[in-house]
């Protein structure tokens, strides 16, 4: 009962984790990453939300095994009940509905367990699907007809490794009209643009090994965009006025230019995304041209910045620490970067920072104590700082 109350309150505050790629797409996000994204859409007092998260984590840590007996590992609970299950290795996947009657999100392999689930009447309640096709692929026409008859389907991630990557069977008009989130790996040319043009409810798009051509057709509807190993033409970067979350990993710029590569991306991000609140550039080696991003003048709404493992040194972080952006940030993630005690003064001056992640950096034990004292002294309200060593949270 306590978990139900906690998770319902989190949902009321706008922490929409169900819609934020939980079980959708290629990347298996830890719970902390999903919460981090959900906070961008949340309202209410920061300290209250942190207390709710802490209680939720404690309850799940103590009881989740007994609450999910018989279910595969990695179940997700929403509003106190099992909402998502990965059924890839399940011998009787349809039996999951007996164990978890509230199930609304599924991952499964059509080649091994598709027939049983397609015939299961309770699939009508599913809102989110990640389908993997491998080996001998099922009949596409039959699959298209089945998908169009799922009245509550809102999030869809087809992943086909059998050689057919057209995905046309997945997106008949009855399906497209309902979709709010789509994840695609190596989509056929033109499919992204067609979806952006014809899916009236599309708000979340995740692309891997694809082109961004056609994204601008989503206009002011798209508010979450995740790109992995994509080709970004900075000369034609799309204007997405409503976008609030942007995750970029392993970007590829079309022009053969080393220095212009990251500079162009920074200019495109800063100039075309006026509503952006969360920017994740982890694992992109973006640090060399951080100045272009911080001084672009187009990130006035940004509050969450993630630069994990970007090879950022004390020298490379100076443009961020000396820019107006650092005073607007509420959440800064600099984990796995070679930052030392030389950056303590700049980090201590961040006036609105509420969450700081600095695990696996090169701060000394004495430097950690100085930074901890400076931050806690400057932030009297609820604040979390994960500082090494060890990476423990400090809440005040």
C-alpha positions as CSV (number, residue, x, y, z in Angstrom):
1,X,0.0,0.0,0.0
2,X,2.9,2.4,0.8
3,X,4.5,1.7,-2.6
4,X,1.2,2.3,-4.4
5,X,0.8,5.7,-2.6
6,X,4.4,6.7,-3.4
7,X,4.3,5.8,-7.1
8,X,0.9,7.3,-7.6
9,X,2.3,10.6,-6.1
10,X,5.3,10.4,-8.4
11,X,3.0,9.9,-11.4
12,X,0.9,12.9,-10.2
13,X,4.0,15.0,-10.1
14,X,4.7,14.2,-13.8
15,X,7.5,11.6,-13.5
16,X,6.4,9.8,-16.6
17,X,8.8,6.9,-16.6
18,X,6.5,4.6,-18.5
19,X,6.7,6.8,-21.5
20,X,10.4,7.4,-21.2
21,X,11.9,4.4,-23.1
22,X,11.4,2.0,-20.2
23,X,11.8,-1.3,-22.1
24,X,11.8,0.6,-25.3
25,X,14.7,0.7,-27.7
26,X,18.2,-0.8,-27.6
27,X,19.6,0.7,-24.4
28,X,18.9,-1.0,-21.1
29,X,18.6,2.0,-18.8
30,X,19.1,1.5,-15.1
31,X,16.3,2.9,-12.9
32,X,18.4,5.9,-11.9
33,X,18.7,7.0,-15.5
34,X,14.9,6.7,-16.1
35,X,14.3,8.7,-12.9
36,X,16.7,11.3,-14.1
37,X,14.8,11.8,-17.4
38,X,11.5,11.7,-15.6
39,X,12.5,14.6,-13.4
40,X,12.6,16.9,-16.4
41,X,8.8,16.5,-16.7
42,X,8.2,16.7,-13.0
43,X,6.6,19.5,-11.0
44,X,6.6,20.2,-7.3
45,X,9.3,20.6,-4.6
46,X,12.7,18.9,-5.3
47,X,13.2,17.7,-1.8
48,X,9.8,16.1,-1.6
49,X,10.4,14.3,-4.9
50,X,13.8,13.0,-3.6
51,X,12.2,11.7,-0.4
52,X,9.6,9.9,-2.5
53,X,12.4,8.3,-4.6
54,X,14.3,7.3,-1.5
55,X,11.2,5.6,0.0
56,X,10.4,3.9,-3.3
57,X,14.0,2.6,-3.6
58,X,13.9,1.2,0.0
59,X,10.5,-0.5,-0.5
60,X,11.6,-2.1,-3.8
61,X,14.9,-3.2,-2.4
62,X,13.2,-4.9,0.5
63,X,10.2,-6.5,-1.2
64,X,10.5,-6.6,-5.0
65,X,11.6,-10.3,-5.0
66,X,8.5,-11.4,-3.1
67,X,6.2,-9.2,-5.1
68,X,7.5,-10.6,-8.4
69,X,7.7,-14.3,-7.6
70,X,7.6,-16.4,-10.8
71,X,8.3,-13.4,-13.1
72,X,11.4,-12.8,-15.1
73,X,14.1,-10.6,-13.6
74,X,13.9,-6.9,-14.5
75,X,10.2,-6.4,-14.0
76,X,9.0,-2.8,-13.6
77,X,6.4,-1.7,-11.2
78,X,4.3,1.3,-11.7
79,X,1.7,2.6,-9.2
80,X,2.5,-0.4,-7.1
81,X,1.8,-3.1,-9.6
82,X,3.9,-5.0,-12.3
83,X,3.6,-3.0,-15.5
84,X,6.5,-4.3,-17.7
85,X,8.1,-7.7,-18.2
86,X,10.7,-9.1,-20.6
87,X,9.3,-12.3,-21.9
88,X,12.1,-13.4,-24.2
89,X,13.1,-16.4,-22.2
90,X,9.7,-17.4,-20.9
91,X,8.5,-20.9,-21.8
92,X,4.8,-19.9,-21.5
93,X,4.7,-16.1,-22.2
94,X,0.9,-15.9,-22.1
95,X,1.1,-17.2,-18.5
96,X,2.6,-13.9,-17.5
97,X,-0.8,-12.3,-17.5
98,X,-1.9,-14.8,-14.8
99,X,1.0,-13.7,-12.6
100,X,0.7,-10.0,-13.5
101,X,-2.8,-9.1,-14.5
102,X,-1.9,-5.4,-14.7
103,X,0.8,-6.1,-17.4
104,X,0.8,-3.3,-20.0
105,X,4.4,-3.5,-21.5
106,X,6.1,-6.5,-23.0
107,X,9.4,-7.4,-24.8
108,X,9.4,-10.7,-26.6
109,X,10.8,-12.6,-29.6
110,X,8.2,-13.3,-32.3
111,X,10.0,-16.3,-33.7
112,X,10.0,-18.1,-30.3
113,X,7.0,-16.9,-28.4
114,X,5.0,-14.8,-30.9
115,X,2.3,-17.3,-31.8
116,X,1.2,-17.8,-28.2
117,X,1.1,-14.1,-27.4
118,X,-0.6,-13.1,-30.7
119,X,-3.4,-15.5,-29.8
120,X,-3.7,-14.2,-26.2
121,X,-6.8,-12.1,-25.7
122,X,-5.2,-10.2,-22.8
123,X,-2.7,-8.6,-25.3
124,X,-5.5,-6.1,-25.9
125,X,-4.5,-4.3,-22.7
126,X,-0.8,-3.8,-23.8
127,X,0.3,-0.2,-24.4
128,X,4.0,-0.8,-25.1
129,X,5.7,-3.5,-27.3
130,X,9.3,-4.3,-28.2
131,X,9.3,-7.1,-30.8
132,X,12.3,-9.0,-31.9
133,X,12.2,-11.0,-35.1
134,X,15.0,-13.5,-35.6
135,X,15.5,-16.7,-37.6
136,X,12.6,-17.5,-39.9
137,X,10.4,-14.4,-39.7
138,X,6.6,-14.7,-39.3
139,X,4.2,-13.6,-42.0
140,X,4.4,-9.8,-42.1
141,X,0.8,-9.3,-43.3
142,X,-0.5,-11.3,-40.3
143,X,1.6,-9.3,-37.9
144,X,0.4,-6.0,-39.4
145,X,-3.2,-7.0,-39.0
146,X,-2.5,-8.1,-35.4
147,X,-0.7,-4.9,-34.4
148,X,-3.5,-2.8,-35.8
149,X,-6.0,-4.6,-33.6
150,X,-4.2,-3.6,-30.3
151,X,-6.4,-0.7,-29.3
152,X,-4.2,0.6,-26.5
153,X,-0.8,0.3,-28.2
154,X,1.1,3.6,-27.8
155,X,4.8,2.7,-27.8
156,X,6.4,0.4,-30.4
157,X,9.9,-0.9,-31.0
158,X,10.3,-3.5,-33.8
159,X,13.8,-5.0,-34.1
160,X,14.3,-7.3,-37.1
161,X,17.6,-9.1,-37.6
162,X,16.3,-11.5,-40.2
163,X,17.4,-9.3,-43.1
164,X,14.1,-7.5,-43.7
165,X,14.4,-4.0,-42.3
166,X,11.6,-2.3,-44.2
167,X,9.3,-2.4,-41.1
168,X,6.5,-1.4,-43.4
169,X,4.3,-4.1,-41.9
170,X,4.7,-2.5,-38.5
171,X,3.1,0.9,-39.4
172,X,-0.3,0.5,-41.0
173,X,-2.5,3.6,-40.5
174,X,-4.5,2.2,-37.6
175,X,-1.2,1.7,-35.7
176,X,0.5,5.0,-36.7
177,X,-2.5,7.1,-35.6
178,X,-2.2,5.9,-32.0
179,X,1.6,5.8,-31.5
180,X,3.2,8.2,-29.1
181,X,6.7,6.6,-28.9
182,X,8.7,4.8,-31.6
183,X,12.2,3.2,-31.6
184,X,13.9,2.1,-34.8
185,X,17.2,0.4,-35.6
186,X,18.4,0.9,-39.2
187,X,15.0,2.0,-40.6
188,X,14.4,2.0,-44.3
189,X,15.0,5.3,-46.2
190,X,12.0,7.5,-45.9
191,X,10.3,5.7,-43.0
192,X,11.3,8.2,-40.3
193,X,9.9,11.1,-42.4
194,X,6.7,9.2,-43.1
195,X,6.2,8.5,-39.4
196,X,6.9,12.1,-38.5
197,X,4.4,13.3,-41.1
198,X,1.6,10.8,-40.4
199,X,1.8,10.0,-36.6
200,X,-0.3,12.8,-35.0
201,X,0.5,11.8,-31.5
202,X,4.2,11.1,-31.8
203,X,6.1,12.6,-28.9
204,X,9.1,10.3,-28.4
205,X,11.5,9.1,-31.2
206,X,14.5,6.8,-30.7
207,X,16.8,6.1,-33.7
208,X,19.9,4.0,-34.1
209,X,22.1,3.7,-37.1
210,X,19.8,6.0,-39.1
211,X,19.5,9.4,-40.7
212,X,17.8,12.3,-39.1
213,X,16.2,13.3,-42.5
214,X,12.5,14.0,-42.0
215,X,12.5,14.6,-38.3
216,X,11.5,18.2,-38.8
217,X,8.2,16.9,-40.0
218,X,7.3,16.2,-36.4
219,X,7.3,20.0,-35.8
220,X,6.1,21.0,-32.4
221,X,4.9,17.5,-31.4
222,X,8.2,15.9,-30.6
223,X,9.5,16.4,-27.1
224,X,11.9,13.5,-26.6
225,X,14.6,12.6,-29.2
226,X,17.2,9.8,-28.7
227,X,19.9,9.4,-31.4
228,X,22.6,6.7,-31.5
229,X,25.1,6.3,-34.3
230,X,23.2,8.6,-36.5
231,X,24.3,10.9,-39.3
232,X,23.6,14.5,-38.4
233,X,23.8,17.1,-41.2
234,X,24.5,20.2,-39.2
235,X,23.8,22.5,-42.2
236,X,20.2,21.2,-42.1
237,X,19.6,20.6,-38.4
238,X,15.9,20.4,-37.7
239,X,14.1,23.1,-35.8
240,X,12.2,21.3,-33.0
241,X,10.6,24.1,-30.9
242,X,8.9,21.7,-28.4
243,X,11.8,19.3,-27.8
244,X,12.6,19.0,-24.0
245,X,14.9,15.9,-24.0
246,X,17.8,15.2,-26.4
247,X,20.1,12.2,-26.0
248,X,23.0,11.9,-28.5
249,X,25.5,9.1,-28.5
250,X,28.3,8.3,-31.0
251,X,27.2,11.0,-33.4
252,X,28.5,11.0,-37.0
253,X,28.6,14.3,-38.9
254,X,28.2,14.1,-42.7
255,X,31.0,16.5,-43.6
256,X,34.6,15.2,-43.5
257,X,35.9,17.8,-41.0
258,X,37.5,17.1,-37.6
259,X,37.3,20.5,-35.9
260,X,34.1,21.5,-37.6
261,X,32.4,18.3,-36.6
262,X,31.7,19.0,-32.9
263,X,31.6,22.8,-33.5
264,X,28.8,22.3,-36.0
265,X,26.8,20.0,-33.7
266,X,27.1,22.4,-30.8
267,X,25.9,25.3,-33.0
268,X,23.0,23.2,-34.2
269,X,21.9,22.2,-30.7
270,X,22.2,25.6,-29.3
271,X,20.4,27.4,-32.1
272,X,17.4,25.1,-32.9
273,X,16.1,23.8,-29.5
274,X,14.7,26.7,-27.5
275,X,12.6,24.5,-25.1
276,X,15.4,21.9,-24.4
277,X,15.6,21.1,-20.7
278,X,17.7,17.9,-20.7
279,X,20.8,17.3,-22.9
280,X,22.7,14.0,-22.7
281,X,26.0,13.9,-24.7
282,X,27.5,11.0,-22.8
283,X,30.3,9.0,-24.6
284,X,30.6,11.4,-27.4
285,X,34.1,13.0,-26.7
286,X,32.3,16.3,-26.8
287,X,34.6,18.2,-24.4
288,X,36.9,19.9,-27.0
289,X,34.2,22.2,-28.3
290,X,32.1,22.7,-25.1
291,X,32.6,26.4,-25.5
292,X,30.5,26.4,-28.6
293,X,27.6,24.8,-26.8
294,X,27.8,26.9,-23.6
295,X,27.9,30.2,-25.6
296,X,25.4,29.4,-28.3
297,X,22.8,31.5,-26.6
298,X,20.0,29.1,-27.5
299,X,19.8,26.9,-24.4
300,X,18.0,29.3,-22.0
301,X,15.7,26.5,-20.8
302,X,18.4,23.9,-20.2
303,X,18.4,22.6,-16.6
304,X,19.8,19.0,-16.9
305,X,23.2,18.4,-18.6
306,X,24.9,15.0,-18.8
307,X,28.5,14.8,-20.0
308,X,29.5,11.4,-18.7
309,X,32.7,9.9,-20.1
310,X,33.3,12.7,-22.6
311,X,37.1,13.0,-21.9
312,X,36.5,16.4,-20.2
313,X,39.5,17.7,-18.3
314,X,39.9,20.7,-16.0
315,X,40.9,22.8,-19.0
316,X,38.0,21.7,-21.2
317,X,35.4,22.3,-18.5
318,X,36.4,26.0,-18.1
319,X,34.0,27.3,-20.7
320,X,31.1,25.6,-18.9
321,X,32.1,26.8,-15.4
322,X,32.5,30.4,-16.7
323,X,29.3,30.6,-18.7
324,X,25.8,31.7,-17.6
325,X,24.7,28.1,-18.3
326,X,26.3,26.8,-15.1
327,X,24.1,29.0,-13.0
328,X,20.9,27.7,-14.6
329,X,21.7,24.0,-14.3
330,X,19.9,22.0,-11.7
331,X,21.4,18.6,-12.5
332,X,25.0,18.1,-13.8
333,X,26.5,14.7,-14.5
334,X,30.3,14.6,-15.0
335,X,31.0,11.0,-14.1
336,X,34.0,9.2,-15.6
337,X,35.9,12.3,-16.7
338,X,39.5,13.2,-15.6
339,X,38.5,16.2,-13.6
340,X,40.7,17.1,-10.6
341,X,40.7,19.5,-7.7
342,X,41.4,22.4,-10.1
343,X,37.7,22.5,-11.0
344,X,36.4,22.7,-7.4
345,X,36.1,26.5,-7.3
346,X,34.1,26.6,-10.5
347,X,31.7,23.8,-9.5
348,X,31.2,25.4,-6.1
349,X,29.9,28.6,-7.7
350,X,26.9,26.8,-9.4
351,X,24.1,28.7,-7.8
352,X,21.1,26.5,-8.7
353,X,22.7,23.1,-8.8
354,X,20.6,20.5,-7.0
355,X,22.2,17.2,-8.2
356,X,25.9,16.8,-9.0
357,X,27.4,13.5,-10.2
358,X,31.2,13.2,-9.9
359,X,31.8,9.5,-9.4
360,X,35.0,8.1,-11.0
361,X,36.7,11.4,-11.4
362,X,40.2,12.3,-10.1
363,X,39.3,14.5,-7.2
364,X,41.4,13.9,-4.1
365,X,39.9,13.0,-0.8
366,X,40.7,16.5,0.6
367,X,39.3,18.1,-2.5
368,X,36.1,16.1,-2.1
369,X,35.7,17.4,1.4
370,X,36.2,21.0,0.3
371,X,33.7,20.7,-2.5
372,X,31.2,18.9,-0.3
373,X,31.4,21.7,2.3
374,X,31.1,24.4,-0.3
375,X,28.1,22.9,-2.0
376,X,26.2,22.0,1.2
377,X,26.9,25.5,2.6
378,X,25.7,27.2,-0.6
379,X,22.5,25.0,-1.1
380,X,20.4,25.0,2.1
381,X,17.5,23.2,0.4
382,X,17.3,19.6,-0.5
383,X,20.3,18.8,-2.6
384,X,22.1,15.5,-3.7
385,X,25.8,15.4,-4.4
386,X,27.4,12.1,-5.4
387,X,31.0,12.7,-4.8
388,X,34.0,10.2,-4.7
389,X,35.2,8.4,-2.7
390,X,32.9,6.6,-2.1
391,X,29.9,7.8,-4.3
392,X,27.5,8.3,-1.4
393,X,24.5,10.7,-1.6
394,X,24.3,13.7,0.7
395,X,20.9,15.1,1.3
396,X,20.1,18.2,3.3
